[in-house]
Structures are given as C-alpha cells and as structure tokens.
C-alpha cells in the first residue's frame, strides 16, 4: 500500500456543516488518511462509562465516502475534566513535588494506575465500537 499522505483533523472543533467542505478540500489536495480523536476524550466519554461515538462515526463515514481513511488516535493527550476532578492524583508532579493542574495537553501521569484504568476503559470502548468500521485503518 505504500506511504499515505495525511493530515490531522479535528471535526469536533468545526460545525457539522463544514465537514463536507473539509473532506472535499482534503481530497482535492490528495489527502488519503486523517488522524483524529486524540484530543476529544471529553466528547467521546462526557461521564464515566457514557460513550458517545456517533459524531466520530459520522465523520469517519463522511471522509470514507471521499476516499479518505481514518487513523483513530488515542485520546490520552487530554483527559477530560471529570476524570481530574474525580482523581486529582492522576496529575503529574513537577521537580519540586508540586502537582500540575488541569488544562492543556498531557496533564496526567502516564504511569499512574488509576489513570491507566481510565485509559483502558476508553481504549476498549473505542476498539469495540470501531473494530469493523471500513473507514478506520488504524
């Protein structure tokens, strides 16, 4: 299959009416694959165990209809606020032992076992939901 030409795309940041225009423009540019979802944990799981993949499924299907495949990123770059409120111990500490605060990217400690349990839950749900989706290639 060779090397794919691709881009990052964040449909959650754009009105739904814009998605098709974006897909057309990407196809015209020769884009073959997009990477999505790595910053949208809050939208996929607004509360613990409550999953909303409909918007992402719709974006994947639209892109696929334009011949553009999707690689789903893991959403661990930005865990949602509800996780940090529930488990503030997942936030990393700096060199002086001060806990970092919510906001921005990577405001989590990747080795924290509580955080890893949250990660496992979202990964498992995503994998089950998108396992047989023909528009998803990774």
NUSESE-18964 format. One line per 10 residues: number of its first residue (from 1); their letters; for each residue y, x, z negated of N, C-alpha, C. Coordinates in Angstrom, 2 decimals. Layout:
% NUSESE-18964
NUM) a) Y,X,Z,Y,X,Z,Y,X,Z ~ ...
//
This chain:
% NUSESE-18964
1) xxxxxxxxxx) -1.20,0.82,0.00,0.00,0.00,0.00,1.25,0.86,0.00 ~ 1.18,2.09,-0.48,2.33,2.97,-0.43,3.33,2.72,-1.53 ~ 4.50,3.28,-1.35,5.58,3.16,-2.32,6.39,1.91,-2.01 ~ 6.70,1.16,-3.07,7.51,-0.05,-2.93,8.99,0.28,-3.13 ~ 9.83,-0.39,-2.39,11.28,-0.31,-2.60,11.65,-1.49,-3.49 ~ 12.22,-1.21,-4.64,12.50,-2.30,-5.57,13.78,-2.15,-6.37 ~ 14.07,-3.20,-7.12,15.26,-3.26,-7.96,14.94,-3.98,-9.26 ~ 15.81,-3.83,-10.23,15.76,-4.66,-11.44,16.46,-5.96,-11.11 ~ 15.98,-7.05,-11.71,16.65,-8.34,-11.51,16.55,-9.12,-12.81 ~ 17.66,-9.73,-13.21,17.72,-10.48,-14.46,18.18,-11.91,-14.18
11) xxxxxxxxxx) 17.28,-12.76,-13.72,17.67,-14.13,-13.37,18.23,-14.91,-14.55 ~ 17.85,-14.53,-15.76,18.36,-15.23,-16.94,19.86,-15.06,-17.14 ~ 20.45,-14.11,-16.42,21.89,-13.87,-16.52,22.69,-14.57,-15.42 ~ 22.01,-15.29,-14.56,22.66,-15.93,-13.43,22.35,-17.42,-13.41 ~ 23.28,-18.22,-12.90,22.98,-19.66,-12.75,21.80,-19.83,-11.79 ~ 20.98,-20.81,-12.03,19.81,-21.06,-11.18,20.20,-21.20,-9.72 ~ 21.35,-21.78,-9.44,21.81,-21.97,-8.06,21.99,-20.64,-7.34 ~ 22.17,-19.56,-8.05,22.42,-18.23,-7.46,21.12,-17.52,-7.06 ~ 20.00,-17.89,-7.65,18.76,-17.15,-7.46,18.35,-17.04,-5.99 ~ 18.45,-18.11,-5.26,18.02,-18.07,-3.86,18.91,-17.15,-3.03
21) xxxxxxxxxx) 20.21,-17.18,-3.28,21.11,-16.25,-2.60,20.69,-14.81,-2.90 ~ 20.40,-14.53,-4.14,19.96,-13.19,-4.53,18.67,-12.81,-3.80 ~ 17.72,-13.73,-3.75,16.45,-13.45,-3.07,16.67,-13.15,-1.59 ~ 17.52,-13.94,-0.95,17.84,-13.71,0.47,18.47,-12.33,0.67 ~ 19.44,-12.00,-0.17,20.10,-10.70,-0.05,19.13,-9.55,-0.30 ~ 18.25,-9.71,-1.27,17.27,-8.66,-1.53,16.34,-8.47,-0.33 ~ 15.88,-9.58,0.25,15.01,-9.49,1.41,15.73,-8.79,2.56 ~ 16.99,-9.16,2.79,17.78,-8.53,3.86,17.92,-7.02,3.64 ~ 17.96,-6.60,2.38,18.07,-5.17,2.06,16.73,-4.45,2.17 ~ 15.65,-5.20,2.31,14.33,-4.59,2.39,13.63,-4.44,1.06
31) xxxxxxxxxx) 14.15,-5.11,0.03,13.51,-5.05,-1.29,12.13,-5.70,-1.20 ~ 11.14,-5.01,-1.76,9.76,-5.50,-1.74,9.27,-5.95,-3.12 ~ 9.92,-5.44,-4.15,9.46,-5.73,-5.51,10.66,-5.72,-6.46 ~ 10.60,-6.57,-7.48,11.60,-6.56,-8.54,10.91,-6.38,-9.88 ~ 11.64,-5.79,-10.81,11.17,-5.69,-12.18,12.03,-6.64,-13.00 ~ 11.37,-7.48,-13.79,12.10,-8.48,-14.59,11.51,-8.57,-15.99 ~ 12.25,-9.20,-16.86,11.82,-9.71,-18.17,11.93,-8.74,-19.33 ~ 12.29,-7.48,-19.11,12.26,-6.55,-20.23,13.36,-6.77,-21.26 ~ 14.35,-7.60,-20.95,15.39,-7.89,-21.94,15.46,-9.39,-22.26 ~ 14.43,-10.13,-21.98,14.51,-11.58,-22.12,13.52,-12.18,-23.13
41) xxxxxxxxxx) 13.13,-11.40,-24.09,12.20,-11.91,-25.12,12.77,-13.17,-25.76 ~ 14.09,-13.15,-26.05,14.74,-14.30,-26.69,14.56,-15.58,-25.88 ~ 14.51,-15.46,-24.57,14.39,-16.64,-23.70,12.92,-17.06,-23.55 ~ 12.02,-16.10,-23.60,10.60,-16.42,-23.47,10.00,-16.94,-24.77 ~ 10.52,-16.48,-25.90,10.00,-16.92,-27.21,11.18,-17.16,-28.15 ~ 11.82,-18.33,-28.04,13.00,-18.60,-28.87,12.68,-18.78,-30.36 ~ 11.43,-19.06,-30.66,10.96,-19.16,-32.04,9.51,-18.66,-32.04 ~ 9.06,-18.21,-33.17,7.73,-17.60,-33.24,6.64,-18.53,-32.70 ~ 5.93,-18.03,-31.69,4.82,-18.77,-31.11,5.21,-19.88,-30.15 ~ 6.50,-20.06,-29.91,7.00,-21.10,-28.99,7.41,-20.41,-27.69
51) xxxxxxxxxx) 6.56,-20.53,-26.68,6.78,-19.79,-25.44,7.34,-20.67,-24.34 ~ 8.33,-20.11,-23.64,8.96,-20.80,-22.51,8.98,-19.84,-21.32 ~ 7.98,-19.97,-20.47,7.88,-19.11,-19.30,8.26,-19.84,-18.01 ~ 8.65,-21.10,-18.12,8.91,-21.90,-16.91,9.98,-21.26,-16.02 ~ 11.09,-20.84,-16.62,12.18,-20.24,-15.86,11.72,-18.96,-15.14 ~ 10.90,-18.15,-15.82,10.42,-16.90,-15.24,9.39,-17.19,-14.14 ~ 8.55,-18.16,-14.39,7.58,-18.59,-13.38,8.31,-19.07,-12.12 ~ 9.38,-19.80,-12.30,10.16,-20.30,-11.17,10.82,-19.14,-10.41 ~ 11.35,-18.17,-11.12,11.96,-17.01,-10.47,10.93,-16.21,-9.70 ~ 9.76,-16.00,-10.28,8.68,-15.27,-9.61,8.27,-15.99,-8.33
61) xxxxxxxxxx) 8.11,-17.32,-8.40,7.70,-18.11,-7.23,8.76,-18.05,-6.13 ~ 10.01,-18.14,-6.51,11.09,-18.08,-5.52,11.09,-16.73,-4.82 ~ 11.05,-15.67,-5.57,11.03,-14.33,-4.98,9.81,-14.15,-4.09 ~ 8.66,-14.62,-4.55,7.43,-14.51,-3.76,7.57,-15.25,-2.43 ~ 8.28,-16.37,-2.43,8.47,-17.12,-1.19,9.30,-16.33,-0.18 ~ 10.02,-15.32,-0.65,10.80,-14.44,0.22,10.08,-13.10,0.46 ~ 8.81,-13.05,0.06,8.03,-11.85,0.28,8.30,-10.74,-0.71 ~ 8.89,-11.08,-1.85,9.23,-10.09,-2.88,8.31,-10.31,-4.08 ~ 7.57,-9.28,-4.44,6.65,-9.36,-5.57,7.37,-8.96,-6.86 ~ 6.75,-9.27,-7.98,7.37,-9.02,-9.29,6.49,-8.13,-10.16
71) xxxxxxxxxx) 7.14,-7.21,-10.85,6.54,-6.45,-11.93,7.21,-6.96,-13.20 ~ 6.42,-7.51,-14.10,6.98,-8.02,-15.35,7.07,-6.89,-16.36 ~ 8.27,-6.63,-16.81,8.47,-5.62,-17.84,8.10,-6.17,-19.20 ~ 7.79,-5.29,-20.11,7.54,-5.73,-21.48,8.90,-5.94,-22.16 ~ 9.07,-7.03,-22.89,10.39,-7.36,-23.43,10.76,-6.64,-24.73 ~ 10.13,-5.53,-25.00,10.33,-4.86,-26.28,11.64,-4.08,-26.39 ~ 12.39,-3.97,-25.31,13.67,-3.25,-25.38,14.71,-4.00,-26.20 ~ 14.50,-5.29,-26.38,15.48,-6.08,-27.13,14.79,-7.26,-27.82 ~ 14.20,-7.02,-29.00,13.58,-8.14,-29.72,14.63,-9.16,-30.13 ~ 14.25,-10.44,-30.16,15.22,-11.49,-30.49,15.69,-11.44,-31.94
81) xxxxxxxxxx) 16.85,-12.02,-32.15,17.47,-12.03,-33.48,16.57,-12.68,-34.53 ~ 15.82,-13.71,-34.15,14.99,-14.39,-35.15,13.93,-13.45,-35.73 ~ 13.44,-12.51,-34.94,12.45,-11.55,-35.46,13.12,-10.62,-36.46 ~ 14.30,-10.14,-36.13,15.01,-9.23,-37.04,15.40,-9.94,-38.32 ~ 15.82,-11.20,-38.22,16.15,-11.97,-39.44,14.91,-12.14,-40.31 ~ 13.78,-12.43,-39.68,12.54,-12.64,-40.42,12.00,-11.33,-40.97 ~ 12.10,-10.27,-40.19,11.52,-8.98,-40.56,12.52,-7.84,-40.36 ~ 13.54,-7.73,-41.21,14.54,-6.68,-41.04,13.94,-5.27,-41.12 ~ 12.77,-5.15,-41.70,12.13,-3.84,-41.82,11.68,-3.26,-40.48 ~ 11.76,-4.05,-39.41,11.38,-3.51,-38.10,12.50,-2.68,-37.48
91) xxxxxxxxxx) 13.69,-2.73,-38.05,14.81,-1.96,-37.51,14.65,-0.48,-37.90 ~ 14.97,0.41,-36.97,14.79,1.84,-37.26,15.81,2.37,-38.25 ~ 15.49,3.51,-38.82,16.39,4.18,-39.75,16.94,5.43,-39.07 ~ 18.18,5.77,-39.42,18.76,6.99,-38.88,18.37,8.18,-39.77 ~ 18.89,9.35,-39.47,18.54,10.57,-40.21,18.93,10.52,-41.68 ~ 19.94,9.72,-41.99,20.38,9.61,-43.38,19.66,8.49,-44.13 ~ 18.67,7.88,-43.50,17.92,6.81,-44.15,18.61,5.46,-44.12 ~ 19.62,5.33,-43.26,20.33,4.05,-43.14,19.65,3.22,-42.05 ~ 19.46,1.96,-42.35,18.84,1.06,-41.39,19.82,0.69,-40.30 ~ 19.38,0.76,-39.05,20.22,0.32,-37.93,20.26,-1.19,-37.91
101) xxxxxxxxxx) 21.26,-1.73,-37.25,21.43,-3.18,-37.24,21.09,-3.77,-35.89 ~ 20.93,-5.07,-35.88,20.62,-5.83,-34.68,21.73,-5.67,-33.64 ~ 21.31,-5.66,-32.39,22.26,-5.61,-31.28,21.97,-4.43,-30.36 ~ 22.24,-4.63,-29.11,21.99,-3.56,-28.15,20.51,-3.46,-27.82 ~ 20.14,-2.30,-27.38,18.75,-2.07,-26.99,18.03,-1.22,-28.03 ~ 16.75,-1.40,-28.08,15.86,-0.59,-28.92,16.29,-0.58,-30.39 ~ 16.60,-1.76,-30.90,16.93,-1.88,-32.32,15.67,-2.26,-33.09 ~ 14.64,-1.45,-32.86,13.37,-1.69,-33.51,12.65,-0.36,-33.68 ~ 11.73,-0.35,-34.61,10.91,0.83,-34.85,9.55,0.56,-34.20 ~ 9.26,1.28,-33.13,8.05,1.04,-32.35,6.76,1.28,-33.15
111) xxxxxxxxxx) 6.83,2.07,-34.20,5.62,2.35,-34.98,5.43,1.39,-36.16 ~ 6.36,0.48,-36.38,6.26,-0.47,-37.48,5.15,-1.48,-37.19 ~ 4.22,-1.62,-38.09,3.06,-2.50,-37.88,3.46,-3.98,-37.75 ~ 4.47,-4.40,-38.48,4.95,-5.79,-38.37,5.51,-6.02,-36.97 ~ 6.30,-5.07,-36.50,6.85,-5.18,-35.14,5.73,-5.21,-34.11 ~ 4.73,-4.36,-34.29,3.61,-4.32,-33.35,2.86,-5.65,-33.29 ~ 2.80,-6.37,-34.39,2.15,-7.69,-34.37,2.97,-8.66,-33.53 ~ 4.29,-8.60,-33.64,5.16,-9.44,-32.80,4.98,-9.07,-31.33 ~ 4.94,-7.78,-31.05,4.76,-7.29,-29.68,3.43,-7.79,-29.10 ~ 2.38,-7.68,-29.88,1.06,-8.12,-29.41,1.08,-9.60,-29.05
121) xxxxxxxxxx) 1.78,-10.40,-29.85,1.83,-11.85,-29.59,2.50,-12.14,-28.25 ~ 3.66,-11.53,-27.98,4.37,-11.82,-26.73,3.62,-11.23,-25.54 ~ 3.05,-10.02,-25.69,2.29,-9.42,-24.58,1.10,-10.30,-24.22 ~ 0.39,-10.75,-25.23,-0.80,-11.57,-24.99,-0.44,-12.87,-24.30 ~ 0.62,-13.51,-24.76,1.05,-14.77,-24.14,1.48,-14.55,-22.69 ~ 2.23,-13.48,-22.43,2.65,-13.19,-21.06,1.45,-12.91,-20.16 ~ 0.54,-12.09,-20.65,-0.64,-11.72,-19.86,-1.48,-12.95,-19.52 ~ -1.70,-13.81,-20.49,-2.48,-15.03,-20.23,-1.76,-15.93,-19.24 ~ -0.47,-16.08,-19.41,0.28,-17.00,-18.57,0.39,-16.52,-17.12 ~ 0.59,-15.23,-16.91,0.84,-14.72,-15.56,-0.35,-14.00,-14.93
131) xxxxxxxx) -1.49,-14.00,-15.59,-2.65,-13.24,-15.12,-3.04,-13.57,-13.68 ~ -3.00,-14.82,-13.30,-3.45,-15.22,-11.97,-2.30,-15.58,-11.04 ~ -1.09,-15.20,-11.39,0.07,-15.52,-10.56,0.11,-14.56,-9.38 ~ 0.03,-15.07,-8.15,0.01,-14.20,-6.98,1.32,-13.44,-6.73 ~ 2.40,-13.88,-7.33,3.68,-13.20,-7.16,3.86,-12.01,-8.08 ~ 2.99,-11.88,-9.07,3.08,-10.79,-10.05,2.08,-9.70,-9.68 ~ 2.61,-8.48,-9.48,1.72,-7.37,-9.12,1.61,-6.32,-10.23 ~ 2.30,-6.55,-11.32,2.21,-5.59,-12.42,2.92,-6.08,-13.64
//
